[in-house]
């Protein structure tokens, strides 16, 4: 089975962080400094994202992605761990708890995908535009992102706080999207699916959405009846689809709280 690029930092109980579609492990930079004070933080790049290549014929549905992640953790010798994922990574985190309940201590989903009643049957147009812009403007992005209009083009739809984003955060995100060969395969892997697994009530689950999530809006992508019935549900104010960017200290606090109540 394919190995995933990974980075391990810090000491303590293992905490796995899984990025979203079109992103990479660099998405966690704002929360890692605090988290690695308390945890052994493991970040991975999913197939076709970051430093992990997309191998021909790789299955890219959320359940298969969870199996790649589980295999990587086994190869690293990490038997039990907490997991936090954003967007597609949040869905993968939920799948991990279904696949290996004896190995997952707790789950934190940051704007997790898959919590919809009616699965998508086609990619929605905005996704194609985001990938196109990132891929074909990669050469000018380092210069363009110095200007507010470029940052607005790339991040207005993602966050109500995009004006506060650092240059480094924006550049990391654009570069990750631009090189994400697994972006469309991952999208296709979600089509006609939703999260429908069962997670033991013994595994604490916290689900966090922002009140301004335009990517997975509350109208059709935040269906509480699809989530585990025992999940704690939190809505962060002035927060978009990437809570670890808009509300990093609140995300760290939620992770600490969820991992503390396990068992």
N, C-alpha and C positions, 0 to 999 in steps of 0.2 A: 504494500500500500504506500501511496505517495507520502513523503515526509514534508513537513511544513517549516518554513523559515520561522525562527523564534528568537526571542530575547528574554533572558532571565535576570532580574535585578531584585535586590533586597533579601531580607531574611524573615522567616516566620512561616505561618501556614500558607500553602500555595493558593494563589488567586490568579485565575486565568482571565484575560481580557480578550474579547473577540470583536473585531471591527465590523463595519457594515459593508454593503455592496458598493464597489467602486472606491473603497477606502483602503487603509492599511494600518499596521500597528502604530504608525506615527500619530494616528488620531488620538492616542491616549496621553500625549505629552503633558497636558495640563494637570492631569490627576496622578500621574505616576510618581512624582516627587513625594507627595504625601503618602500614597499607598505603600510605597516600598519601605517606609518607616516601620510598618506593621506587618507586611506580608512579603512572601517571596512572590513577586509579580512576574507572571509569564504572559508575554504577548506573542501572538502568532499571526502570520499572514496566510489567509485562505488561498486556495489554488487560483492562479491567475490574478493575484493581488500582491502588492508590495514586492518582496523578494522571492515569493514562491511562484514558479512557472506554472502555466496551465498545460497539463499533459493531454495529448489527444485522447479523446474518449472518456475523459474524467466525468463522472457523475457529479452534478452541481446542485442537486436539490438539497434542501436544508438537512434532511436526515442523513444523506451521504456526507455532507460537509461535517456534520457532527461525528461521523465515524472516522473521518480523517483526523479531526481534532483529538478524539479519544485515543486513536493510535499514536499520535504524536506525544501525548501525555504519558502513554505507556512506555514509549521509547525513551522518554526523559526520566523514567523511573518514578513518576509521580502518580501514586495510586488514588489518593483522595484529594479533592480540591473544591474551592468555591469558584463560581464562574459568573462573570458579568459580560454582557454583550449588548451592542448597539445595533438597532435596525435588523438587518439580516442576521447579524451576529447575536442579537437577542433571541431570534427564533432558533438559531443553532444551539444557544445555551439551554433553551427549553427542551429541545430534542435530546440533549445530553442527559438531562435529568430523567427522561423517559427510557433512554437506552441503557443507562448505567446508574440506576438509583443508589447502588451500593458505593459508588465512587464520587457522587456529587454531594457536597455538604450544603450548599445553598445556591440560589440563582437570583441574579439581579438583571432584569431586562430593561434597558434604556431605549424607549420607543421601539419595542420589538415588532418586527414584521410578523405576519401570519395570523393576527388576531382580527380576522374579518369573517363575516358570515358568508359573503359571496366572493369566492376566489376570482382573481384577475384571469381573464382568458387571452388578453393581449397586453403587450407592454404599453404603458401610457406614454404619450408623445414627449413630455418634458424630460423623461429619462434619456431618450435618444439625443436631445439637444445638449444636456449636461455632458454626456460622454463625448459628443462631437466637439464641443467647445474646448473641453479639456485636452483632448487628443491633438487637435489641429492648431491650438494656440500655445502649445507647450514651449516653443522657442521664445515667444514674446512674453510669456507669463511673468518671469522674474522682473521685467521692467514694467509691464502693464499693472501689476498688482500694487505698485506705488500710488496708483490713482484710484480715487474713490469710486469712479464709474465702473472700473473693472471689478473691484471687490463687490460692488452692488450686484453686478451681473452674475457673479458666481455664488453669492451667499445670501442675498436678500430673501430668497425662497427657503433657505435652510434655517435662518435664525433672525429673531427680532433684534438681536444685539450685534449684528454683523459689523456695525461701525466700530465696535470695540475690539474686534479680532486683530491679533497681531499679524504682521507681515509673514512671519514664519508659519503660523497656523494656516493662513490662506495658501501659501506656496506649497506646504506639505500636502494639503488637501487637493489642490489642482494637479500636482505631480502624481499623486496616488491615483486619481481618477484617470489621468492621461495614459498611464501605463497599465491600467487594469484590464488585461485581456480576458479576465474572467467575468467582467461586468455583465455582458449580454448572456453568457451561459448561466450565470447565477440568476438573472432575471427569468430566463426560460425555465430554470429549475423550480421557480416558485409558481409558475402558471398552473392554474387549475388545482391549486393546493391551498390549504390553510393549516394552522397548527391544530391537530386533533388528538394529541397524545394525552396520556394520563400521568400525572406526577404525584408521587406519594405525599400525603399531608405531613409526613415526617421531614420533608425537605422544605425549608423556608423559601418562599418565593416573593420577591418584591418587583413590581412592575411600575415603571416611572415614565410618564409622558410629559411633554411640555404643553402649556396652554396655547402655544402658537405653532403647533406642528403642522406645517403645510404639506409635508411629504406623506405622512400617514395621519390624516385628519381624524378627529373624533367622530365625524359624521358617518364614516364607514370602515375605519381601520383600527378602532379601539374598542372592540366588542368584549365587554367584561365576561359575558357568558362563555366565551371561547377560552379564556384564561383559566388556569387552575382555580378551583373554587376557594381554596384557602389563601390565595395570593393577596398580599397587601398592595393596594393600588394607590399611587401618589401622583399628583399633578403639580409640576413646578411652575411658578409664575414667570412670565417674560422669558420663556424658554421654548426653543424650537426642536428640531429633529435630532440634534446632537447635544443632549443635556450635559455631557462632559465638557463641552465648549462653553455653553451659556451659564451653567450653574455648577462649576467644578467642585466647589467646597460642599455643596449640598449632595452631590453624587458621592463624594468620599464619605460623608456622614451616613448616607443611606447604605453604602457597602459595609461600613463598620457595624451599623446597627443590625443589618441582616445576617452577617456572619457571626455576630455575637449571640443571636437567638437560636442558632442551629442546635440540633439535638434536643 
